Amino acid sequence: MTKHLAALLAICLALGACDRGTIWKTDTFSLDKEGITQTEGGRFRASAPDAGTLVSDYPDTDIPGGVWHQSRDLGRFARYQAPGTWEEAMYNLSLEESENAVEADSTLRTGRSWAGVWTRDVSYSTLLAMALVQTESARKSLEFKLNSRGRIIQDTGTGGSWPVSTDRIIWAVAAWEIYKVTGDEAWLDKIYPAIKCSLEDDILTDYDPVTGLVKGESSYLDWREQEYPLWMDPSDIYNSENLGTNCVHYRALRILAEIERLKGGGDAGRYDAFADKIKEGINRHLWMEDQGFYAQYLYGRQFLTASPRSETLGEALAILWGIASDEQAGRICAKMANQDYGTSCFFPNIAGIPPYHNDAMWPFVQAFWMRACKAAGNEKGVLHSMAAIWRNAGLFLTNKENMVIYNGKWQGTEINSSNMLWSLSGNLSVVYSILFGMSFEADRLCFTPFVPRSMQGIRTLEGFPYRNATLDITVEGFGSGISAFYLDGNPTEAQIPASLEGSHTIRIVLDKKIGPSQINIVKNAYSPDTPVCIRSDATLNWEACEGARAYRVICDGKPCSETRDTFFEMERYGEYQVVALGANGYESFASEPVNYVNGNLMLVPLEGLAVTATAPYTQFDGKGYLPLSLTENLNFSIPVDVPEEGDYSIDFLYANANGPINTNNRCAIRTLWDGSVRLGVLVLPQCGDDALNIWKYSHPRIVHLTAGPHNFRLTFEDENYNMNIETNSAAISKMRLIRLSL
């Protein structure tokens, strides 16, 4: 051997010794073909000696001793074979945990620590993988989440559940997914009225005709202080308009329109029109051209402003469901902030709030983000997400619900669980949605595999069931496109009809082409604290916020000044807020709105209009209050003489002591009328369990009023039933009208 050949061989051996075939690498950990290596906080390694074993030396793994051995027979599932045992072990771990999640009654348990079926958890899990893996259990779980009125249940949320929280409608998307997988017409007959009735209630209760958006809490982000400024109470959260929740409503309306066409209903065009308005509203009010991604939500009271944080689930759903254009999708995937260990729920994070949604990565959200990056052709985004999902499951030896974004640990989160349903579903989606690119339509199964260059090889799924067919599927090479697709050896389009029966082979050869991509990996960061404002006559004052370089003053939802002072002279009547502009380039939440109204305010006492009471509520303002229940004051009038024509904000001073703000389902709901003109709903969320002395103003209704006498009415309508059904009560003591300076 010559000297030069020996040197070349030495270099090759050295490269091979230090590189197991790196798939993805950040400053804190790397993924290779054999496992995960973390280098921050020590050196930790997880690997798979075979497809049924995982070994991890990470401290506090889910299994004492740090070794997971497959203990269940997985023979009924499609068998996955990959270029390495790591991928196979990840797949088998998650399949086994899906079996662990099936309860004795065949429903799907939310997590090892949490029994029962939760609407959003099982719905997102169904979309990610459970429609394929645990079809009947997913179906039964969804069926379990319909109430006695045939509506979809909003089982968790703020201020008494629906309509403060409105993401229950993700159930419709999951139920449709099961129909697409199974083609079961009886199932379609069951879900059709449930989706239709629930969406009709939402249209009447949550839809904002001004913005075209749907009101309500962020989907799955339901710990209030974890993602909202502390001043926002449940009424404010109802009044907000969130990106992710609106994406869910958009998709559900599109699905209902499609079902209407299948069933010969006459409302398909109407539902498509509502969906179009939501899409238009998202792109008009939430798209931030300067940032290249969507804003988190609109929030405020009389006037709404956008929170410029990114919201990962919402950004992903906007891409996956075609709300974002191809150009927008590319920009979102390239511009939105990610961190080494994954992509946080939103960014920047909030200082002083412990990790849960704040300062955390959730694998199920990461999985949707991974799918969005695939849809946008962003290879780096796909790899980053895949590695983040596998790092968690591999090092912890289970699919945890969440982990701290800045150190990758599951310890330190507010609550957590192993064997988490939507996390294991996200893990399985790596195989089904990305590497094999499966997507289901009502009449076919389509394939769009996406295999990054660093993961090239041959992968097979043997015995995959699709309706009346059993498929052996092989994907070869790498790429984001298909160069050849064979069904039983015959070239054809990359899809198979739902009518296919029997055993068949599919061979997919990828095109070895993936376009250039980039993602924005940044250090974890926090926004400045939210200013706290106090009005003194015509002066707005606030304390200085640490890290703020300046302050933006907002009047009636629009910026009106930027200052380094901590005061502002209000020269016109309106609703004012202040935002701290951080030296790090991020901005705070806007402060609680302050009204400068002077003579533009009318207070209408309500005692004496109908049945009045002085108990059980206390510390009311005035001589008494008006009790609202399912037997009292179901339809009563409020005569008001409006002094001047204009736009008015109408709200009510109310109390609701039927439960805490973070659980239960007794939000009170009524419909507000001006004579025979329906103005919208009045939502009176829970203020606290037995909180008989807490009085708050409700969310406002913005209406145009003529001068002169008006006969306002509050009524109870069929769409006003809440999730509790039997208890729908509150007390109101004043009606407030504020003339707006528009």
N, C-alpha and C positions, 0 to 999 in steps of 0.2 A: 504493500500500500504506500502510495507516495505521501510526502509530507502534507501537501495541499489537501488530498482526499481525507487524510486522518483528521486534519483540522476541521474540515467540513462536517465529517461524521460526529466529531465532538460537539460542534455547535448544534447539530440536529438532535443529538441525545440530550444535550442540556435543555434545549427548548421543550422537548418531550417530557423531561423530568419535572419541569416547573409548570407545565401547562397540561392539565388533564383534558383539554378541549374546552376552553372557556367559552361559555355561552353569553354571559352578561357580567359586568363588573362595575361596582361603584366604589367610593372611597371606604365603605364600611363592610361590604360583603361581596361575594362573587358566586355565581352559579356556573357549574361545569357539568359535564356529561355524567359525572358520578355522584354529584351532590352539591351541598352548600357549604361555603366556608365564610365565617364572619371573623373580621379582624378588629372590630371595635369592642372595647370593654373586655379584652382577652381574645383568645383564639378558640373558636368553636367550630365543630364540624358535624354535619349530618350526611349520611350516605346510605345507600341501599345495597347490601350484599346480594340480595335477590329480590324478585318482584313481590315477595310477601314479608319482607323484613326492612325495617328502618332502624338505624343506630344513630344516636345523638349524644354528644357530650355537653350539651347546653345545660346549665343549672336550672332546676325546677321544670324539667320536662313533665309532660302529662303522665308519664309512666315511670315509676321508680326503677332505677337501673338503666334508663335511657334506651330501651330496646322495644320496638313494636313488632309483634309477630301477628300476621293475619290469623284470625281465629274463627272466622265464619266461612262457610262455603259460598263462594261467589259464582258458582257455575251457571246460575240463571242469567247472568249479565254477559254482555259482549266482552270477550277477552281482548285486552290491549297488549300489543307487542310493539316495542319502541327500540331505537338504536341503543338504549341503555336501560338498566334496571331502575334507575332513579325515577324516570317518568312512569314506569309501570307500577312502582311502589306508591307513588303519589296517587295514582288512579285507584289502586286497590285499597289504600287507606281510606280514601273518600267514599268508595263504594261500601266498604264495611261500615263506616260511620253512617251512611244513609240507611243501612239495615238497622243499625242501633237506634235510629230515629223513629222507626215504625213502632207505634204504641200497640197495645193489645187490641184496641178497637180499630186498628189499621190507619188511624190518623198519624200525622207527622209531628213529632215532638220538636219544639223550637230549639232546644239545646239540652245538653246533659243536665244542666242546673235548672232548666226551666221547662216544666211540663206544659202541655196544652198547645193549642193552635192559635197563632196570631195572624191576623189578616195579611198585613204587609210582609211579614217574614215568609210565610208559606207561599205568597204570591211571587215575590222576587225569586225565591228558591225554585219555584215551578218554572219560571222563565229561564233561569240559568241552567237547570239540569233535571229537576224532579219530574217534569212532564215526560222525560225519556226514561228515567231510572226507576222512579217509584210512581208510575202513572196512576194506579188505582188509589194509592194512599194520598197522592196530591189531589185527585178528584174528590175523594171523600173529605179531605181537609177543607177544600174550598166550599163544598156543599155545607159543611158544618158552620161556615161563616155567613149564613143567611138567617135573618131574624124572622119573627112570626109574621111580619108584614111583607116578606119577600124582598127586603132590601139587604144590600151588602152591609155587614157590620163593621163600623169603625170602632175597634176594640180598645185601642190605646190612643192617647192624645191629650190635648191641653183643654182645660176649662170645661170639662164635661164631655169630651170626645167631639163627634160631629155636631155642628159644622165648623167648629174652630179648627179641627183637624179634618182634612178632606182627602187624604191619600188612599182611603179604602178602595177607591175606584181602580187601583192597580189590580184588584181581584178580577176585573173584567178582562184585562190583558192576559192574565194567567189562565183564566177559564177558556179564553179563545185559543191559547197555546195548546191546551189539552185537546180541544176539538181538532186543531190542525194536525196534531200527532195521531189522534185516533180515528178521526172522521165519524165519530159517534153522533148520529142525528138526535138521539134521545137526550144526550148531554146538551146539544145545542138548543133543544126545546126548553130545557131547564134553565139555562143561563140567560137566554134571550130576555124574558120578562124581568129578571133580577137586574140585569145591566140597564135596561130601558128605564125602569122605575127609579133606580138609584141615580142615574144621570139626569132624569127629569127633575128630581128633587134638588140635585146640585145646580142645575140651570136656574131654578127659581131662587135658590138660597145663596149660592156662592159666586155666581157669574157677575162680573163687573162690566156693564155695557160701555163704559167710558174707555177703559183700557183694552177690553176684549179678553181680559185674563180672569182666572178663577182665584178666589180668595182662599186663604187657609194656610196652615202650618207647613213647614218644609217636610217633604216626604222622608220618613224614618228619623229625621232630626227633631226629636220631640222632647228634649230636656230643657227647653226654654233658655235658661242662663248659659247653656252650652253653645248656643248659636245666635241668640238675640241679645240686644242691649238690655241691661237689667231693668230699665224703666218700662219695657214692653210687658203689659199684662195680657191675659187671654183675649180681651177685646181687641187689643192692638194686633195680636197674632192673627186673629180672625181677619182683620182688616188688611193684612199684608198679602202679597201676591208673589209666590215663590216659583223659581225656575223649574225645579224638579217636579213639583206638584202639578204645575201647568203642563209639563211634558206628558205626565201620566194621563191627565184629562184629555189632552189632544189625541193621544193614541187610543184611549177608550172610546172617544167619539167616532174616530175613524173605523174602529172595529164595529161599533153599533151600526154605523151606516152600511158596512159590508153585510152584517147579519140581516139588516132590514131588506137589502136587495135579495139575499138568499131566501128570505121568508116572504117576499112579496109585499112588504110593508111600504107605506107611503111616505115615511119620514127620513129616508136616506139623505136626500138633499139638504134637509134642515140640519141634520147632525153634521154633515160635511161642512155646512156653512159655519156652524159653531166652531168646528175644528179649525177652519180657515182663519177665523177671527182670533183664536188663541195663538196660532202660528204667527199671524201678523202682529199680535200684541207682544209676543215674546221678542220678535225681531225689532219691533219699534221701541219698546220700553226697556228691554233688558240687554240687548246687544250693545257692547262697548267697543266701538270702532277703534279707539285709541289703544285698548288693551288686547283686542283680538280674541275675546271670549265673552260669555254672558255674565251679567251681574247676578248676584245671589238671590235677591228679592227686592220688590218695592215695599216700602214701609213708611209709616207716619200716621197721621190722623186725618185732618181735613185734606191735606195734600201729601202725596206720596213721592218719595225719592228713592233712588236705587242704591243698594249696598254694593260696592264695587268688588267685594270678595268673589272669588270663583267658588263654585259649588259642584264638586266632582260628579256626583250622581246625575244632577241636572244637565251638566255639560255633556256627559256621555249619552243620556237619553235623547238630547236634542240632535246629536249626530246620528244615533242608531235609527231614529224614527223620522228622519228627513226634515226636521224643523230647521236645522242648519243646512245651508247650501254646501256643495263640495268645497268651495273656496273657504267658507267659514270653518268647516270641519278641519281642513288642513291647518288653518291658523290656530284654532283652539288646541289641537294636539301639540303644536309646536310652541305655543306661547304660555299655556297654563302651567302654573308652578307645580313641580313634583319635588319630593325629597329623596334622599338616598334609599330609605327603607320602603318607600312606596309613595302614594299620593294621599295627602290628608283629606279629610271630609270636605273641608273648605280652607281657603287660604287668603290672607294671612290668618293666623290663629289669634286667640284672645288671651291676653295676659291675665294671670290670676285665677283662671278657671281650670280645674284639674282635668286630666285626659279622660275622655270618653268619646264624645263626638269631636270636641275641641282637642287639638293636639294628638290626633289619632288617625290611624289607617284602619279601614274595615275591609276585609278581603272580598266580601260580596260587592262592595262598591268598586274596589280595584278590578274585579272581574268585568263589570260593565264598562269601566274605563278601558280595559284591555280590548274588549270587543269594539269599542268606539275607535280606538287607535287602529285596529284591523280594518274597520270600514273606511278609515281615512288613508289607509296604506302606509301608516307610520310604524315601521319595523322597530325602531328604538322604543317607542311607547309600548308596543306589544311585549317586547323582551323585558322591559323594566317592570311591567305589571306581572308577567308570568313569574319572574324571579322573586318579586315581593310576596306573591301568594305562596309559592313553594318554600321560600325561606321560613315563613311562619309555620306552615304545617310540618316541615321537615325538622326544624330545630325543636319545636314544641311537641312533636309526635301526635298532634291532633289539629283539627281546624278550629282555632279559637275565634271568638267573635271580633275582637279588635286588639290593637296593640298601640303602644305609645310611639308616635311618629319620630321623635327625636332620638330614641335609643333602641327601638325595635323590640322592647320587652312587652310581654302581656301583663307583667306585674306593674302596678301603678295606675292601671285604668280603674275607673270608678266601680264598674262591675264587669264580669266576663264569664264566659262559659266555654268548656270544651265541647267537641262533637256538635258544633253549632251548624244548624241546618243550612242557612244561606251561605256560610263560609265554605262548607264542604261542597255545596252546589257550585260555587264559584270556582273551586278547584277542579271539579269535573268538567266545567265549561272550557277549560284549557284544551282538553282533548276534543270534545264534541264541537264546540263553536269555533275554535281557532285552528287546531292542527288538522281537523277533518272538515271544518267549515260547514257543518250541517245547519240548515235553516228549513223550516217547515212552512208550507202553504196549505190551503184547504184541499188542494188536489194534487200535491206533489211534494217530494223531498228534494231540496236543492243542495249543491255542494260548492263551496268557495273556500277551499283550504288556504291557510296562510302559514307557511313554514319559514321562519327566518333562516338566513344563510348559515348562521352558526349552529343550526339544529338540523341540517340536511341529513337525509337518510331515508330508510324505508320504515313505514309504520302501518300496522294492520289492526283492524277491529274485526274479530271473528264472531259471527253469530249475532249481529246487531238486528233486533226485531223492529220492523216497520210495518204496521198494520198486519196484512196477511203474508208478508214476505220476511225472509231471513237473509241478511246480507253479510257477506265477507268483503270487507272494504280495505283496499291498500292505497296508500298515498306515498309517492316516490319523489325524492329530490327536495328542492326548496323553491320558493317563489310565492308571489301573491296572485298568480294567474295559472290557468290550466292550459297545457299544451295538447293533452290528449285525455279523453275520458272513455272508458270501455265498460260496457255492460255485457257480461258473459262473453267477453272477447270481442265484442262488436263495438266499433266507435259510434258514439252518440253524443247528445248534449249532456251537460253536467247536471242532470236531474233525472229522477225516476217517477213514474206516475203512481198515484195512490192505489191504482187498481192492480199493481204488480203482486203476484202471488208466488209462493214457493221459495226455494233457495237459489240465490244468485250471487255472482261475484262482480265486484266493481273495482276497477283499476284506474287510479288517477295519477297522471304524470304531470308534475308541475313545470312551469316554464323557465325556471332559474332566473327570474327577473324580479327584483324588488327595487323600487325607486329610493332615492336618497331621503333621509328623514332626520329630524332633530327633535329633541324634547328639552324642556327647560327645567333642569335640576338645580334647586336653590337650597341654601341653608334655611333651617326653620326660622320663622320671623313672626313678630306680633304687631298688631296695630296699637296705636296709642289708646289710652283710656278714654272713655266717652265723657265729654264735658257735661257738667251739671249746671244748668242755667237758672238764674233767678231774675225775675223782672222787678224793677223798682221804677214805678211810673213809666216813662218812655225809654228807660235804660235797661239793656240786657247785660247781666253780669255773669261771669263764670270764673272758676278757679283755673289756674294754669295747669296744663297736663304735661307730665313728664315726657320728654322726647319730642314734644311738638315744636315745629319751627314756625307755624302760623296757624290761623283759624279761618275757616270758611263760614260765613254767615248765610243762612238759607232763609228766604221769605216765601211763603206759599209754594214750597217745593222747588224753588229755583234759587241758584246762587245769586246773592246780591252784593257781597263784599268779601274781601280777604284782608285780614288784619293780623298784626302781632300783638295787639292789645287784648285784654281780657274783659272788654266791655264794648257795647255797641249801642249807638243812639238810634232808636227805631223812629223813622220819619213818616211811616205810613202804617195803617192798621193791617194786621195780618197774623199769620202763624209762623213763628220763628224757631229755627234750630241752629246749632253750631256744630261744626265738624273740626276735630283736631287733625292737622296735617303733619304727619310724622317726618322727622329728619331722615328716616330710613326709606322714605318713598311711599309708605302706606298711610292710610287715613283711618281715623276712628269711626265708630258708629256715630250717627247724628244724635244729638242730645234730645231729650224729651221735648216735644213741641210746647212752646209757650205762646198763648194767645194774647195779642194786643188788640183789643176790640173796642174799648171805650163804650160808646152808646150803641154799638151794633149787636147788643146781646139782649135776648128776651128769655126770661125764665117763667115757665107756666106751671104752677103747683097743680098736682093731680088729685090731692085728697078732696073728697066731696064730689068727684065726678061719678063715682059708682060706689060699690061696697068698699068701705075704708076699714082700716085696722090700726091698732097701736101695739099689737103683739103678734108674733113673737119677735119681730125685728125691732131693734133699738137704735138710738142715736140718729134717727132720721132727721132730715132738715125740713122743718115745717110742722103742721098739725097732725100729719099722719102720712099714710102711703096707700097705694093701691095694690092689693095682692093679686097675683096672676097664678092661676092653676088650671087644671083641666075641668074644674067645676065652677070657677069664679072668673068673672070679667073676660069672657071669651070673645066679646064684641062690644066695644064701648067707644064713645066719641070724645074728642078733645077739641073744643072750639077755640080757635085762635084768630085774632085780628092782626094780619100781617101789615105793618105800617108802610112798607115800600117794596116795590117789585125788585127782584134780584135773585141771585143764587145764595142759598142758605145751607148751613150745616145743621142737621137735626140729630140730637142724641138725647139719651135719657139717663137720669140718675137712678141707679138700681142697686139691689142687693140680691144675692143668690147664695144661700148657705147650705146648699145640697151636696157639697163635696169639696175636696181639695182641688187645686188647680192642675195637679199632675196625674189624676186618675179619675175613675168613675165616669158616668155617662149621662149626667143630668143637666146639661146645658139647656136653658130655657130659650124658646124660639117663638116669635110672633111675627105677623105681617103688618106693615105700616101702610096706610092708605091716606090719600087726600081726596075725600069724597069717594068717587068710584075709581080713581086712578091709583093703581098699585105702585107705591114708591119703593118697595123692597122689603127685606126682612129686618127684624130687630133681633139680634143675637145677644143673649144675656148669659155669659159664661159663669160657671161656678167661681166663687170668690174665696172659698175655704170651707172646710167641714165645720158646721155649726158656727160659722162666722156671721152672727146675727147683727153685728154692729159695723160691718164693713160695707160702705156705700161707694160706688164708683160710677163714672160716666161710661156709657156704652160706646161702641164704635159709632162714627157719624154716618149719616146718609146725606149726600149732597144732592139737593134738588133745586129746581127753579120754581119760585112762587110769585104769583101776582099779588098786588096790593089788595087788601080787603079781607073779608071774613073767609075762613077756611074751616072745614069740618074734618080734622084728622081722626083716623080710627086705628085702633090696634085690634087685630082679630087673630083667632087661632084657625089655621087652615090645615088641610090634610098633609101638605108638605112640611108643616111645622113640627111633626112628630120627631122627637130626638131618638137617640139610640136606646134610652131606657124605656121609652114608650109610655110607661105608667106614671112617671113623675116628670112634670114639665112645668116647674113653678119658679117664681121669683117675686120681687116686690119693686115697684117703681114709685118715686116720689115727685120727680120734676121732669118736664120736657124742656130742653134747651134749644133755642134757635139762635144761630150766629150768622149775621149777614156777611158774606165774603166779599173781599175787594178784588174782584177778578178783572 
